[in-house]
């Protein structure tokens, strides 16, 4: 399941940038967390046929209701 995040992506990036000490802490030299978030959003957007998206796995919960 994909959710279009294009309208809120700039806000998400701003929130990440608020934690400046964490932005450059990635395992890939030369890539910041902002670069990774943008790439991931664009990749998921292509999968979901929108510009930018986030992916989720829907969970279906079944509740057994016993009648007494």
Buried (B, 14 or more C-beta within 10 A) or exposed (E): EBEBBEEEBEEBBEEBEEEEEEBEEBEEEEEBBBEBBBEBBBEBBEEBEBBBBBBEEEEEEEEEEEEE
